[in-house]
Structure formats: structure tokens, C-alpha cells
Amino acid sequence: MRDVCGDQVVTAGLAEALDTAFSRMRENAVRRIPVVDVGRPVGVLFLGDAAVECDPDSVLGQVSAAAGST
């Protein structure tokens, strides 16, 4: 795993504002980040989530919001 994963994990806090988490994704050039609550993972925030929330009319926003999208 060390060969394919970085040693600095970028995370978002459960109570954190979405804009802050999306900015962190952009700054670190990552497409997904774990969401943590008191240091424990509780979910994953995807780039598609950002598109649905911030730019729902974009192609990525529409594809990510479509039924059955994963």
C-alpha cells in the first residue's frame, strides 16, 4: 500500500462546512476525502458531491446526481 498511497491523509470533519472541505480537496488535488468525527472515519466525500452541491448544472453534477450513480 505504501507504494500507491501518500503518507499525508487529507480529511474533513463531520461538522465542517462543505466549502471548506471542497477547498481542501482543490488545494490538495484529491477527488475524495475521508470524513471523520472525533478521529473516526464516518464517510467519504467525493468530487461528484461537490459538483452536485456547487454546480448541479455541470456535466459532473448531472451525472453524479443521476439515479443509480455511485
PQR file of N, CA, C, O and H, with PARSE charges and radii, in Angstrom:
ATOM      1  N   MET A   1       0.810  -1.194   0.000 -0.4000 1.5000
ATOM      2  CA  MET A   1       0.000   0.000   0.000 -0.0000 2.0000
ATOM      3  C   MET A   1       0.857   1.264   0.000  0.5500 1.7000
ATOM      4  O   MET A   1       0.490   2.266  -0.613 -0.5500 1.4000
ATOM      5  N   ARG A   2       1.970   1.217   0.670 -0.4000 1.5000
ATOM      6  CA  ARG A   2       2.835   2.399   0.770 -0.0000 2.0000
ATOM      7  C   ARG A   2       3.262   2.905  -0.603  0.5500 1.7000
ATOM      8  O   ARG A   2       3.454   4.106  -0.794 -0.5500 1.4000
ATOM      9  H   ARG A   2       2.269   0.403   1.168  0.4000 1.0000
ATOM     10  N   ASP A   3       3.410   1.980  -1.566 -0.4000 1.5000
ATOM     11  CA  ASP A   3       3.855   2.373  -2.904 -0.0000 2.0000
ATOM     12  C   ASP A   3       2.814   3.174  -3.669  0.5500 1.7000
ATOM     13  O   ASP A   3       3.169   3.944  -4.562 -0.5500 1.4000
ATOM     14  H   ASP A   3       3.253   1.005  -1.411  0.4000 1.0000
ATOM     15  N   VAL A   4       1.535   3.011  -3.340 -0.4000 1.5000
ATOM     16  CA  VAL A   4       0.481   3.684  -4.099 -0.0000 2.0000
ATOM     17  C   VAL A   4      -0.260   4.749  -3.288  0.5500 1.7000
ATOM     18  O   VAL A   4      -1.039   5.516  -3.854 -0.5500 1.4000
ATOM     19  H   VAL A   4       1.247   2.385  -2.615  0.4000 1.0000
ATOM     20  N   CYS A   5      -0.033   4.808  -1.990 -0.4000 1.5000
ATOM     21  CA  CYS A   5      -0.725   5.771  -1.140 -0.0000 2.0000
ATOM     22  C   CYS A   5       0.257   6.785  -0.574  0.5500 1.7000
ATOM     23  O   CYS A   5       1.411   6.467  -0.288 -0.5500 1.4000
ATOM     24  H   CYS A   5       0.599   4.185  -1.531  0.4000 1.0000
ATOM     25  N   GLY A   6      -0.220   7.991  -0.420 -0.4000 1.5000
ATOM     26  CA  GLY A   6       0.597   9.009   0.216 -0.0000 2.0000
ATOM     27  C   GLY A   6       0.599   8.830   1.722  0.5500 1.7000
ATOM     28  O   GLY A   6      -0.220   8.088   2.264 -0.5500 1.4000
ATOM     29  H   GLY A   6      -1.158   8.249  -0.652  0.4000 1.0000
ATOM     30  N   ASP A   7       1.514   9.504   2.397 -0.4000 1.5000
ATOM     31  CA  ASP A   7       1.571   9.378   3.847 -0.0000 2.0000
ATOM     32  C   ASP A   7       0.819  10.494   4.561  0.5500 1.7000
ATOM     33  O   ASP A   7       0.706  10.473   5.787 -0.5500 1.4000
ATOM     34  H   ASP A   7       2.180  10.107   1.957  0.4000 1.0000
ATOM     35  N   GLN A   8       0.308  11.460   3.821 -0.4000 1.5000
ATOM     36  CA  GLN A   8      -0.474  12.547   4.394 -0.0000 2.0000
ATOM     37  C   GLN A   8      -1.935  12.381   3.980  0.5500 1.7000
ATOM     38  O   GLN A   8      -2.279  12.576   2.814 -0.5500 1.4000
ATOM     39  H   GLN A   8       0.401  11.477   2.826  0.4000 1.0000
ATOM     40  N   VAL A   9      -2.786  12.025   4.930 -0.4000 1.5000
ATOM     41  CA  VAL A   9      -4.201  11.826   4.634 -0.0000 2.0000
ATOM     42  C   VAL A   9      -4.941  13.150   4.801  0.5500 1.7000
ATOM     43  O   VAL A   9      -4.868  13.780   5.856 -0.5500 1.4000
ATOM     44  H   VAL A   9      -2.506  11.867   5.877  0.4000 1.0000
ATOM     45  N   VAL A  10      -5.645  13.563   3.765 -0.4000 1.5000
ATOM     46  CA  VAL A  10      -6.450  14.774   3.802 -0.0000 2.0000
ATOM     47  C   VAL A  10      -7.850  14.358   4.233  0.5500 1.7000
ATOM     48  O   VAL A  10      -8.457  13.484   3.614 -0.5500 1.4000
ATOM     49  H   VAL A  10      -5.703  13.051   2.908  0.4000 1.0000
ATOM     50  N   THR A  11      -8.372  14.984   5.302 -0.4000 1.5000
ATOM     51  CA  THR A  11      -9.686  14.615   5.810 -0.0000 2.0000
ATOM     52  C   THR A  11     -10.565  15.853   5.964  0.5500 1.7000
ATOM     53  O   THR A  11     -10.099  16.990   5.886 -0.5500 1.4000
ATOM     54  H   THR A  11      -7.880  15.694   5.805  0.4000 1.0000
ATOM     55  N   ALA A  12     -11.848  15.593   6.184 -0.4000 1.5000
ATOM     56  CA  ALA A  12     -12.809  16.645   6.504 -0.0000 2.0000
ATOM     57  C   ALA A  12     -13.511  16.247   7.790  0.5500 1.7000
ATOM     58  O   ALA A  12     -13.792  15.069   8.012 -0.5500 1.4000
ATOM     59  H   ALA A  12     -12.227  14.670   6.248  0.4000 1.0000
ATOM     60  N   GLY A  13     -13.791  17.215   8.626 -0.4000 1.5000
ATOM     61  CA  GLY A  13     -14.532  16.958   9.859 -0.0000 2.0000
ATOM     62  C   GLY A  13     -16.019  16.895   9.581  0.5500 1.7000
ATOM     63  O   GLY A  13     -16.515  17.580   8.686 -0.5500 1.4000
ATOM     64  H   GLY A  13     -13.563  18.172   8.446  0.4000 1.0000
ATOM     65  N   LEU A  14     -16.732  16.083  10.338 -0.4000 1.5000
ATOM     66  CA  LEU A  14     -18.163  15.899  10.146 -0.0000 2.0000
ATOM     67  C   LEU A  14     -18.934  17.209  10.267  0.5500 1.7000
ATOM     68  O   LEU A  14     -19.904  17.417   9.539 -0.5500 1.4000
ATOM     69  H   LEU A  14     -16.329  15.527  11.065  0.4000 1.0000
ATOM     70  N   ALA A  15     -18.527  18.085  11.162 -0.4000 1.5000
ATOM     71  CA  ALA A  15     -19.234  19.354  11.376 -0.0000 2.0000
ATOM     72  C   ALA A  15     -18.686  20.490  10.515  0.5500 1.7000
ATOM     73  O   ALA A  15     -19.158  21.623  10.615 -0.5500 1.4000
ATOM     74  H   ALA A  15     -17.738  17.915  11.754  0.4000 1.0000
ATOM     75  N   GLU A  16     -17.705  20.201   9.681 -0.4000 1.5000
ATOM     76  CA  GLU A  16     -17.048  21.215   8.856 -0.0000 2.0000
ATOM     77  C   GLU A  16     -17.962  21.691   7.723  0.5500 1.7000
ATOM     78  O   GLU A  16     -18.786  20.928   7.219 -0.5500 1.4000
ATOM     79  H   GLU A  16     -17.322  19.281   9.600  0.4000 1.0000
ATOM     80  N   ALA A  17     -17.812  22.935   7.335 -0.4000 1.5000
ATOM     81  CA  ALA A  17     -18.575  23.476   6.210 -0.0000 2.0000
ATOM     82  C   ALA A  17     -18.138  22.807   4.909  0.5500 1.7000
ATOM     83  O   ALA A  17     -16.955  22.529   4.713 -0.5500 1.4000
ATOM     84  H   ALA A  17     -17.143  23.555   7.745  0.4000 1.0000
ATOM     85  N   LEU A  18     -19.095  22.552   4.028 -0.4000 1.5000
ATOM     86  CA  LEU A  18     -18.775  21.918   2.749 -0.0000 2.0000
ATOM     87  C   LEU A  18     -17.761  22.723   1.957  0.5500 1.7000
ATOM     88  O   LEU A  18     -16.841  22.151   1.371 -0.5500 1.4000
ATOM     89  H   LEU A  18     -20.056  22.777   4.188  0.4000 1.0000
ATOM     90  N   ASP A  19     -17.912  24.038   1.929 -0.4000 1.5000
ATOM     91  CA  ASP A  19     -16.970  24.876   1.175 -0.0000 2.0000
ATOM     92  C   ASP A  19     -15.540  24.681   1.656  0.5500 1.7000
ATOM     93  O   ASP A  19     -14.609  24.674   0.850 -0.5500 1.4000
ATOM     94  H   ASP A  19     -18.659  24.503   2.405  0.4000 1.0000
ATOM     95  N   THR A  20     -15.362  24.524   2.946 -0.4000 1.5000
ATOM     96  CA  THR A  20     -14.027  24.310   3.499 -0.0000 2.0000
ATOM     97  C   THR A  20     -13.464  22.976   3.033  0.5500 1.7000
ATOM     98  O   THR A  20     -12.304  22.889   2.628 -0.5500 1.4000
ATOM     99  H   THR A  20     -16.118  24.530   3.601  0.4000 1.0000
ATOM    100  N   ALA A  21     -14.290  21.941   3.092 -0.4000 1.5000
ATOM    101  CA  ALA A  21     -13.845  20.617   2.645 -0.0000 2.0000
ATOM    102  C   ALA A  21     -13.531  20.625   1.152  0.5500 1.7000
ATOM    103  O   ALA A  21     -12.528  20.050   0.729 -0.5500 1.4000
ATOM    104  H   ALA A  21     -15.232  22.012   3.421  0.4000 1.0000
ATOM    105  N   PHE A  22     -14.376  21.271   0.349 -0.4000 1.5000
ATOM    106  CA  PHE A  22     -14.147  21.327  -1.095 -0.0000 2.0000
ATOM    107  C   PHE A  22     -12.875  22.105  -1.410  0.5500 1.7000
ATOM    108  O   PHE A  22     -12.136  21.742  -2.325 -0.5500 1.4000
ATOM    109  H   PHE A  22     -15.191  21.739   0.692  0.4000 1.0000
ATOM    110  N   SER A  23     -12.616  23.173  -0.656 -0.4000 1.5000
ATOM    111  CA  SER A  23     -11.379  23.935  -0.848 -0.0000 2.0000
ATOM    112  C   SER A  23     -10.167  23.074  -0.533  0.5500 1.7000
ATOM    113  O   SER A  23      -9.164  23.125  -1.245 -0.5500 1.4000
ATOM    114  H   SER A  23     -13.216  23.467   0.087  0.4000 1.0000
ATOM    115  N   ARG A  24     -10.254  22.285   0.528 -0.4000 1.5000
ATOM    116  CA  ARG A  24      -9.150  21.396   0.882 -0.0000 2.0000
ATOM    117  C   ARG A  24      -8.915  20.367  -0.218  0.5500 1.7000
ATOM    118  O   ARG A  24      -7.768  20.036  -0.519 -0.5500 1.4000
ATOM    119  H   ARG A  24     -11.069  22.243   1.106  0.4000 1.0000
ATOM    120  N   MET A  25      -9.991  19.858  -0.824 -0.4000 1.5000
ATOM    121  CA  MET A  25      -9.848  18.918  -1.937 -0.0000 2.0000
ATOM    122  C   MET A  25      -9.108  19.591  -3.089  0.5500 1.7000
ATOM    123  O   MET A  25      -8.197  19.004  -3.672 -0.5500 1.4000
ATOM    124  H   MET A  25     -10.922  20.127  -0.579  0.4000 1.0000
ATOM    125  N   ARG A  26      -9.496  20.815  -3.413 -0.4000 1.5000
ATOM    126  CA  ARG A  26      -8.861  21.549  -4.511 -0.0000 2.0000
ATOM    127  C   ARG A  26      -7.394  21.825  -4.206  0.5500 1.7000
ATOM    128  O   ARG A  26      -6.533  21.613  -5.059 -0.5500 1.4000
ATOM    129  H   ARG A  26     -10.236  21.292  -2.939  0.4000 1.0000
ATOM    130  N   GLU A  27      -7.104  22.294  -3.005 -0.4000 1.5000
ATOM    131  CA  GLU A  27      -5.725  22.619  -2.614 -0.0000 2.0000
ATOM    132  C   GLU A  27      -4.810  21.398  -2.666  0.5500 1.7000
ATOM    133  O   GLU A  27      -3.623  21.519  -2.971 -0.5500 1.4000
ATOM    134  H   GLU A  27      -7.804  22.466  -2.311  0.4000 1.0000
ATOM    135  N   ASN A  28      -5.358  20.240  -2.374 -0.4000 1.5000
ATOM    136  CA  ASN A  28      -4.556  19.015  -2.324 -0.0000 2.0000
ATOM    137  C   ASN A  28      -4.717  18.153  -3.565  0.5500 1.7000
ATOM    138  O   ASN A  28      -4.149  17.064  -3.647 -0.5500 1.4000
ATOM    139  H   ASN A  28      -6.322  20.143  -2.126  0.4000 1.0000
ATOM    140  N   ALA A  29      -5.494  18.639  -4.534 -0.4000 1.5000
ATOM    141  CA  ALA A  29      -5.715  17.926  -5.796 -0.0000 2.0000
ATOM    142  C   ALA A  29      -6.143  16.478  -5.575  0.5500 1.7000
ATOM    143  O   ALA A  29      -5.586  15.549  -6.160 -0.5500 1.4000
ATOM    144  H   ALA A  29      -5.956  19.523  -4.468  0.4000 1.0000
ATOM    145  N   VAL A  30      -7.162  16.308  -4.703 -0.4000 1.5000
ATOM    146  CA  VAL A  30      -7.714  14.984  -4.453 -0.0000 2.0000
ATOM    147  C   VAL A  30      -9.186  14.950  -4.846  0.5500 1.7000
ATOM    148  O   VAL A  30      -9.873  15.969  -4.780 -0.5500 1.4000
ATOM    149  H   VAL A  30      -7.614  17.063  -4.228  0.4000 1.0000
ATOM    150  N   ARG A  31      -9.664  13.794  -5.250 -0.4000 1.5000
ATOM    151  CA  ARG A  31     -11.045  13.635  -5.717 -0.0000 2.0000
ATOM    152  C   ARG A  31     -11.982  13.139  -4.642  0.5500 1.7000
ATOM    153  O   ARG A  31     -13.202  13.203  -4.790 -0.5500 1.4000
ATOM    154  H   ARG A  31      -9.106  12.966  -5.304  0.4000 1.0000
ATOM    155  N   ARG A  32     -11.409  12.641  -3.556 -0.4000 1.5000
ATOM    156  CA  ARG A  32     -12.232  12.160  -2.450 -0.0000 2.0000
ATOM    157  C   ARG A  32     -11.437  12.276  -1.155  0.5500 1.7000
ATOM    158  O   ARG A  32     -10.213  12.146  -1.144 -0.5500 1.4000
ATOM    159  H   ARG A  32     -10.417  12.589  -3.436  0.4000 1.0000
ATOM    160  N   ILE A  33     -12.165  12.523  -0.061 -0.4000 1.5000
ATOM    161  CA  ILE A  33     -11.500  12.594   1.237 -0.0000 2.0000
ATOM    162  C   ILE A  33     -12.377  11.907   2.287  0.5500 1.7000
ATOM    163  O   ILE A  33     -13.604  11.982   2.230 -0.5500 1.4000
ATOM    164  H   ILE A  33     -13.160  12.628  -0.071  0.4000 1.0000
ATOM    165  N   PRO A  34     -11.729  11.238   3.245 -0.5600 1.5000
ATOM    166  CA  PRO A  34     -12.494  10.649   4.334  0.2800 2.0000
ATOM    167  C   PRO A  34     -13.093  11.742   5.217  0.5500 1.7000
ATOM    168  O   PRO A  34     -12.478  12.784   5.443 -0.5500 1.4000
ATOM    169  N   VAL A  35     -14.290  11.487   5.707 -0.4000 1.5000
ATOM    170  CA  VAL A  35     -14.935  12.375   6.668 -0.0000 2.0000
ATOM    171  C   VAL A  35     -14.790  11.706   8.029  0.5500 1.7000
ATOM    172  O   VAL A  35     -15.114  10.529   8.194 -0.5500 1.4000
ATOM    173  H   VAL A  35     -14.790  10.641   5.524  0.4000 1.0000
ATOM    174  N   VAL A  36     -14.300  12.466   8.998 -0.4000 1.5000
ATOM    175  CA  VAL A  36     -14.042  11.903  10.321 -0.0000 2.0000
ATOM    176  C   VAL A  36     -14.823  12.655  11.391  0.5500 1.7000
ATOM    177  O   VAL A  36     -15.125  13.841  11.256 -0.5500 1.4000
ATOM    178  H   VAL A  36     -14.037  13.422   8.865  0.4000 1.0000
ATOM    179  N   ASP A  37     -15.137  11.931  12.449 -0.4000 1.5000
ATOM    180  CA  ASP A  37     -15.800  12.505  13.617 -0.0000 2.0000
ATOM    181  C   ASP A  37     -15.040  12.004  14.837  0.5500 1.7000
ATOM    182  O   ASP A  37     -15.028  10.805  15.116 -0.5500 1.4000
ATOM    183  H   ASP A  37     -14.892  10.968  12.559  0.4000 1.0000
ATOM    184  N   VAL A  38     -14.411  12.913  15.558 -0.4000 1.5000
ATOM    185  CA  VAL A  38     -13.574  12.580  16.717 -0.0000 2.0000
ATOM    186  C   VAL A  38     -12.522  11.540  16.317  0.5500 1.7000
ATOM    187  O   VAL A  38     -12.274  10.574  17.039 -0.5500 1.4000
ATOM    188  H   VAL A  38     -14.421  13.887  15.331  0.4000 1.0000
ATOM    189  N   GLY A  39     -11.902  11.768  15.133 -0.4000 1.5000
ATOM    190  CA  GLY A  39     -10.827  10.915  14.669 -0.0000 2.0000
ATOM    191  C   GLY A  39     -11.247   9.588  14.062  0.5500 1.7000
ATOM    192  O   GLY A  39     -10.396   8.827  13.603 -0.5500 1.4000
ATOM    193  H   GLY A  39     -12.104  12.552  14.546  0.4000 1.0000
ATOM    194  N   ARG A  40     -12.532   9.296  14.048 -0.4000 1.5000
ATOM    195  CA  ARG A  40     -13.019   8.026  13.484 -0.0000 2.0000
ATOM    196  C   ARG A  40     -13.674   8.282  12.133  0.5500 1.7000
ATOM    197  O   ARG A  40     -14.445   9.231  11.992 -0.5500 1.4000
ATOM    198  H   ARG A  40     -13.224   9.914  14.421  0.4000 1.0000
ATOM    199  N   PRO A  41     -13.378   7.448  11.134 -0.5600 1.5000
ATOM    200  CA  PRO A  41     -13.995   7.631   9.821  0.2800 2.0000
ATOM    201  C   PRO A  41     -15.492   7.348   9.874  0.5500 1.7000
ATOM    202  O   PRO A  41     -15.939   6.359  10.454 -0.5500 1.4000
ATOM    203  N   VAL A  42     -16.264   8.257   9.243 -0.4000 1.5000
ATOM    204  CA  VAL A  42     -17.720   8.087   9.211 -0.0000 2.0000
ATOM    205  C   VAL A  42     -18.272   8.143   7.785  0.5500 1.7000
ATOM    206  O   VAL A  42     -19.465   7.923   7.577 -0.5500 1.4000
ATOM    207  H   VAL A  42     -15.902   9.061   8.771  0.4000 1.0000
ATOM    208  N   GLY A  43     -17.421   8.434   6.810 -0.4000 1.5000
ATOM    209  CA  GLY A  43     -17.871   8.500   5.429 -0.0000 2.0000
ATOM    210  C   GLY A  43     -16.770   8.992   4.521  0.5500 1.7000
ATOM    211  O   GLY A  43     -15.623   9.169   4.931 -0.5500 1.4000
ATOM    212  H   GLY A  43     -16.452   8.614   6.979  0.4000 1.0000
ATOM    213  N   VAL A  44     -17.154   9.210   3.257 -0.4000 1.5000
ATOM    214  CA  VAL A  44     -16.219   9.707   2.246 -0.0000 2.0000
ATOM    215  C   VAL A  44     -16.937  10.792   1.448  0.5500 1.7000
ATOM    216  O   VAL A  44     -18.088  10.625   1.045 -0.5500 1.4000
ATOM    217  H   VAL A  44     -18.086   9.067   2.923  0.4000 1.0000
ATOM    218  N   LEU A  45     -16.241  11.901   1.228 -0.4000 1.5000
ATOM    219  CA  LEU A  45     -16.759  12.994   0.416 -0.0000 2.0000
ATOM    220  C   LEU A  45     -16.108  12.909  -0.958  0.5500 1.7000
ATOM    221  O   LEU A  45     -14.882  12.898  -1.066 -0.5500 1.4000
ATOM    222  H   LEU A  45     -15.306  12.036   1.556  0.4000 1.0000
ATOM    223  N   PHE A  46     -16.924  12.850  -2.005 -0.4000 1.5000
ATOM    224  CA  PHE A  46     -16.442  12.675  -3.371 -0.0000 2.0000
ATOM    225  C   PHE A  46     -16.521  13.988  -4.153  0.5500 1.7000
ATOM    226  O   PHE A  46     -17.322  14.866  -3.834 -0.5500 1.4000
ATOM    227  H   PHE A  46     -17.920  12.860  -1.917  0.4000 1.0000
ATOM    228  N   LEU A  47     -15.688  14.105  -5.167 -0.4000 1.5000
ATOM    229  CA  LEU A  47     -15.713  15.263  -6.050 -0.0000 2.0000
ATOM    230  C   LEU A  47     -17.110  15.445  -6.654  0.5500 1.7000
ATOM    231  O   LEU A  47     -17.578  16.573  -6.807 -0.5500 1.4000
ATOM    232  H   LEU A  47     -15.037  13.392  -5.426  0.4000 1.0000
ATOM    233  N   GLY A  48     -17.768  14.343  -6.993 -0.4000 1.5000
ATOM    234  CA  GLY A  48     -19.131  14.416  -7.519 -0.0000 2.0000
ATOM    235  C   GLY A  48     -20.084  15.079  -6.548  0.5500 1.7000
ATOM    236  O   GLY A  48     -20.996  15.791  -6.968 -0.5500 1.4000
ATOM    237  H   GLY A  48     -17.388  13.427  -6.869  0.4000 1.0000
ATOM    238  N   ASP A  49     -19.889  14.855  -5.236 -0.4000 1.5000
ATOM    239  CA  ASP A  49     -20.710  15.517  -4.226 -0.0000 2.0000
ATOM    240  C   ASP A  49     -20.554  17.028  -4.325  0.5500 1.7000
ATOM    241  O   ASP A  49     -21.523  17.777  -4.196 -0.5500 1.4000
ATOM    242  H   ASP A  49     -19.148  14.276  -4.895  0.4000 1.0000
ATOM    243  N   ALA A  50     -19.319  17.463  -4.556 -0.4000 1.5000
ATOM    244  CA  ALA A  50     -19.045  18.891  -4.693 -0.0000 2.0000
ATOM    245  C   ALA A  50     -19.774  19.452  -5.905  0.5500 1.7000
ATOM    246  O   ALA A  50     -20.359  20.533  -5.841 -0.5500 1.4000
ATOM    247  H   ALA A  50     -18.532  16.855  -4.661  0.4000 1.0000
ATOM    248  N   ALA A  51     -19.738  18.719  -7.005 -0.4000 1.5000
ATOM    249  CA  ALA A  51     -20.395  19.183  -8.228 -0.0000 2.0000
ATOM    250  C   ALA A  51     -21.903  19.276  -8.037  0.5500 1.7000
ATOM    251  O   ALA A  51     -22.521  20.248  -8.472 -0.5500 1.4000
ATOM    252  H   ALA A  51     -19.263  17.840  -7.057  0.4000 1.0000
ATOM    253  N   VAL A  52     -22.498  18.286  -7.398 -0.4000 1.5000
ATOM    254  CA  VAL A  52     -23.947  18.306  -7.159 -0.0000 2.0000
ATOM    255  C   VAL A  52     -24.321  19.496  -6.294  0.5500 1.7000
ATOM    256  O   VAL A  52     -25.325  20.162  -6.547 -0.5500 1.4000
ATOM    257  H   VAL A  52     -21.996  17.497  -7.045  0.4000 1.0000
ATOM    258  N   GLU A  53     -23.516  19.766  -5.276 -0.4000 1.5000
ATOM    259  CA  GLU A  53     -23.813  20.846  -4.341 -0.0000 2.0000
ATOM    260  C   GLU A  53     -23.539  22.226  -4.925  0.5500 1.7000
ATOM    261  O   GLU A  53     -24.348  23.139  -4.765 -0.5500 1.4000
ATOM    262  H   GLU A  53     -22.700  19.225  -5.071  0.4000 1.0000
ATOM    263  N   CYS A  54     -22.399  22.383  -5.604 -0.4000 1.5000
ATOM    264  CA  CYS A  54     -21.946  23.703  -6.035 -0.0000 2.0000
ATOM    265  C   CYS A  54     -22.261  24.040  -7.490  0.5500 1.7000
ATOM    266  O   CYS A  54     -22.412  25.214  -7.827 -0.5500 1.4000
ATOM    267  H   CYS A  54     -21.741  21.641  -5.733  0.4000 1.0000
ATOM    268  N   ASP A  55     -22.362  23.045  -8.346 -0.4000 1.5000
ATOM    269  CA  ASP A  55     -22.580  23.286  -9.775 -0.0000 2.0000
ATOM    270  C   ASP A  55     -23.454  22.184 -10.366  0.5500 1.7000
ATOM    271  O   ASP A  55     -22.997  21.418 -11.214 -0.5500 1.4000
ATOM    272  H   ASP A  55     -22.239  22.091  -8.072  0.4000 1.0000
ATOM    273  N   PRO A  56     -24.721  22.100  -9.918 -0.5600 1.5000
ATOM    274  CA  PRO A  56     -25.584  20.993 -10.325  0.2800 2.0000
ATOM    275  C   PRO A  56     -25.882  20.949 -11.824  0.5500 1.7000
ATOM    276  O   PRO A  56     -26.298  19.910 -12.337 -0.5500 1.4000
ATOM    277  N   ASP A  57     -25.677  22.050 -12.524 -0.4000 1.5000
ATOM    278  CA  ASP A  57     -25.937  22.058 -13.973 -0.0000 2.0000
ATOM    279  C   ASP A  57     -24.737  21.605 -14.795  0.5500 1.7000
ATOM    280  O   ASP A  57     -24.846  21.440 -16.010 -0.5500 1.4000
ATOM    281  H   ASP A  57     -25.339  22.893 -12.107  0.4000 1.0000
ATOM    282  N   SER A  58     -23.594  21.403 -14.145 -0.4000 1.5000
ATOM    283  CA  SER A  58     -22.417  20.922 -14.869 -0.0000 2.0000
ATOM    284  C   SER A  58     -22.620  19.454 -15.238  0.5500 1.7000
ATOM    285  O   SER A  58     -23.462  18.770 -14.656 -0.5500 1.4000
ATOM    286  H   SER A  58     -23.505  21.537 -13.158  0.4000 1.0000
ATOM    287  N   VAL A  59     -21.850  18.982 -16.197 -0.4000 1.5000
ATOM    288  CA  VAL A  59     -21.949  17.578 -16.602 -0.0000 2.0000
ATOM    289  C   VAL A  59     -21.667  16.667 -15.409  0.5500 1.7000
ATOM    290  O   VAL A  59     -22.403  15.709 -15.173 -0.5500 1.4000
ATOM    291  H   VAL A  59     -21.166  19.538 -16.670  0.4000 1.0000
ATOM    292  N   LEU A  60     -20.603  16.960 -14.655 -0.4000 1.5000
ATOM    293  CA  LEU A  60     -20.280  16.130 -13.492 -0.0000 2.0000
ATOM    294  C   LEU A  60     -21.403  16.176 -12.461  0.5500 1.7000
ATOM    295  O   LEU A  60     -21.746  15.155 -11.865 -0.5500 1.4000
ATOM    296  H   LEU A  60     -20.005  17.738 -14.846  0.4000 1.0000
ATOM    297  N   GLY A  61     -21.969  17.350 -12.254 -0.4000 1.5000
ATOM    298  CA  GLY A  61     -23.081  17.483 -11.311 -0.0000 2.0000
ATOM    299  C   GLY A  61     -24.286  16.675 -11.737  0.5500 1.7000
ATOM    300  O   GLY A  61     -24.923  16.031 -10.903 -0.5500 1.4000
ATOM    301  H   GLY A  61     -21.690  18.180 -12.738  0.4000 1.0000
ATOM    302  N   GLN A  62     -24.613  16.696 -13.020 -0.4000 1.5000
ATOM    303  CA  GLN A  62     -25.762  15.951 -13.521 -0.0000 2.0000
ATOM    304  C   GLN A  62     -25.524  14.445 -13.449  0.5500 1.7000
ATOM    305  O   GLN A  62     -26.409  13.693 -13.041 -0.5500 1.4000
ATOM    306  H   GLN A  62     -24.096  17.220 -13.697  0.4000 1.0000
ATOM    307  N   VAL A  63     -24.331  14.003 -13.845 -0.4000 1.5000
ATOM    308  CA  VAL A  63     -24.017  12.568 -13.790 -0.0000 2.0000
ATOM    309  C   VAL A  63     -24.018  12.086 -12.343  0.5500 1.7000
ATOM    310  O   VAL A  63     -24.545  11.015 -12.043 -0.5500 1.4000
ATOM    311  H   VAL A  63     -23.611  14.613 -14.176  0.4000 1.0000
ATOM    312  N   SER A  64     -23.432  12.870 -11.452 -0.4000 1.5000
ATOM    313  CA  SER A  64     -23.338  12.464 -10.050 -0.0000 2.0000
ATOM    314  C   SER A  64     -24.695  12.437  -9.367  0.5500 1.7000
ATOM    315  O   SER A  64     -24.902  11.648  -8.445 -0.5500 1.4000
ATOM    316  H   SER A  64     -23.004  13.740 -11.696  0.4000 1.0000
ATOM    317  N   ALA A  65     -25.629  13.286  -9.804 -0.4000 1.5000
ATOM    318  CA  ALA A  65     -26.953  13.336  -9.202 -0.0000 2.0000
ATOM    319  C   ALA A  65     -27.922  12.313  -9.787  0.5500 1.7000
ATOM    320  O   ALA A  65     -29.000  12.096  -9.232 -0.5500 1.4000
ATOM    321  H   ALA A  65     -25.460  13.927 -10.553  0.4000 1.0000
ATOM    322  N   ALA A  66     -27.552  11.684 -10.898 -0.4000 1.5000
ATOM    323  CA  ALA A  66     -28.448  10.729 -11.565 -0.0000 2.0000
ATOM    324  C   ALA A  66     -28.717   9.519 -10.684  0.5500 1.7000
ATOM    325  O   ALA A  66     -27.841   9.070  -9.945 -0.5500 1.4000
ATOM    326  H   ALA A  66     -26.677  11.861 -11.349  0.4000 1.0000
ATOM    327  N   ALA A  67     -29.913   9.005 -10.767 -0.4000 1.5000
ATOM    328  CA  ALA A  67     -30.286   7.798 -10.018 -0.0000 2.0000
ATOM    329  C   ALA A  67     -29.336   6.658 -10.399  0.5500 1.7000
ATOM    330  O   ALA A  67     -29.016   6.456 -11.570 -0.5500 1.4000
ATOM    331  H   ALA A  67     -30.625   9.370 -11.367  0.4000 1.0000
ATOM    332  N   GLY A  68     -28.903   5.934  -9.394 -0.4000 1.5000
ATOM    333  CA  GLY A  68     -28.012   4.802  -9.634 -0.0000 2.0000
ATOM    334  C   GLY A  68     -26.552   5.195  -9.753  0.5500 1.7000
ATOM    335  O   GLY A  68     -25.700   4.335  -9.979 -0.5500 1.4000
ATOM    336  H   GLY A  68     -29.163   6.098  -8.443  0.4000 1.0000
ATOM    337  N   SER A  69     -26.248   6.468  -9.605 -0.4000 1.5000
ATOM    338  CA  SER A  69     -24.858   6.922  -9.682 -0.0000 2.0000
ATOM    339  C   SER A  69     -24.121   6.500  -8.437  0.5500 1.7000
ATOM    340  O   SER A  69     -24.646   6.619  -7.329 -0.5500 1.4000
ATOM    341  H   SER A  69     -26.940   7.166  -9.422  0.4000 1.0000
ATOM    342  N   THR A  70     -22.884   5.996  -8.608 -0.4000 1.5000
ATOM    343  CA  THR A  70     -22.080   5.599  -7.447 -0.0000 2.0000
ATOM    344  C   THR A  70     -20.739   6.276  -7.487  0.5500 1.7000
ATOM    345  O   THR A  70     -19.917   6.070  -6.594 -0.5500 1.4000
ATOM    346  H   THR A  70     -22.458   5.899  -9.508  0.4000 1.0000
TER
END
